[in-house]
Amino acid sequence: MNLESFFSEKISSALKNDPPGAWMPNLPAGCIRLSSGHPDPEVVPATELKKAVATLIEEEKDLPLHYTGSPRIEGLKKLILKRLSERGMMINETELIITSGACQAIDLIARIFLDSDAVVAVESPTYMEALEVFQNYTKQIISVPVDERGLLTEQLEALLVERKRDGLAIPRFLYTIPTFQNPTGTTMTKERRKHLLQLAAEFDFLIVEDDAYGELSFSEPSVPLKAMDSSGRVLHVGSLSKVVAPGMRIGWVAGASEFIHALSWFKKDLDHPFAQSSMAAYLENLDFEKQLDSLRDIYRRKCTAMVRSLAEFLPDSVTWYVPDGGYFVWVKIPGVDTSELLTQALEQGVSFIPGKYFFLEPEDGAEYLRLSFSYANEEQIEKGIRRLGQLVSVN
């Protein structure tokens, strides 16, 4: 019996892609993890979450453990709506859906908008897990470069004009991480944000704004695309993974009510009611802005330590963007295949993510790598960059 013959055509096609998470290196014991896009272990509020869960169970007994969860879940939605409004996004309850992290949000968006005939546009480079998701739904993916000021919207415009002239399909949506982009750490300028919204209106496509890092600014915060959106073309994807705890799997989509209705149709009850209830109990008495200020200070110091170490230990030929927030530094090492470099680096006890995983065409990322300053401490960051510098110098 050919078991694979039972798969749908769409699934059979998707299974030909690289397996999810193929980019994740196997880390030796004691490895300095400059690959991990995880929060600093010291800032994950384990004790506070434990207290919140205890309070939740004491007050509500079995309720949080049922399918529908605690009444506090509605409170979680209100807390997120309040936070969005403080950032300039005026969203009502019918325009917000809670998801199991940002990845479920991205997958649901792909599910309701993409099929084999649909075109999706992405940044180049872009978040590798989003790329994995989109490739499960369509092979028609086009990419637009990013520089130190974010998405090159003039190149996007030229691409759209060319496609329209040639009778080719316009993208159903463009996926962007405009603020502290993963992997480059760059931020789209206000002028380019305005231009992008103008292009969306002119060429009639949607924008999926992934804002996972948007609140981790080291200086003045950028205005989200959704806050600038007057026509309902932007679907704003958010998450508490980078500012509270990724394992809680709390994300959301804010967008036009028609889109949210369609997302909920396919999400059904694929929720984590206990996690949502627990998060609501934790956030009830939290000074969220104070918490964010603390996180910003911590990650600012770590970023400074990484950039300083890069300048000290890497050859002059190596270049990088200096981020103004988020988790990552994007590095180019001319003439070096960073996939091969990773093998050597792991032997020396330091990890990173090779650039090829962030591109539609992997060879475009051969000379790049992504470093994360979020997880390791400052001493580990310096030690890891020193080891990396020694390897680069002999390659």
Buried (B, 14 or more C-beta within 10 A) or exposed (E): EEEEEEEEEEEEBBEEEEEEEEBEBEBEEEBBBBBBBBBBEEBBBEEBBEBBBEBBBEEBEEBBBEEEBBEBBEBBBEBBBEBBEEBEBEBEEEBBBBBBBBBBBBBBBBBEBBEEEBBBBBBBBBBBBBBBBBBBBBEBBBBBEBEEEBBBBEBBBEBBEEBEEEEEEEBBBBBBBBBBBBBBBBBBBEEBBEBBBEBBEEBEBBBBBBBBBBBBBBEEBBBBBBBBBEEBBBBBBBBBBBBBBBEBBBBBBBBBBEBBEBBBEEBEEEBBBBBBBBBBBBBBEBEBEEBBEEBBEBBBBBBBBBBBBBEEBBEEEBEBBBBBBBBBBBBBBEEBBBBEBBEBBBEBBBBBBBBBBBBBEBEBBBBBBBBBBBBBBBEBBBBBBBBBBEBBEEE
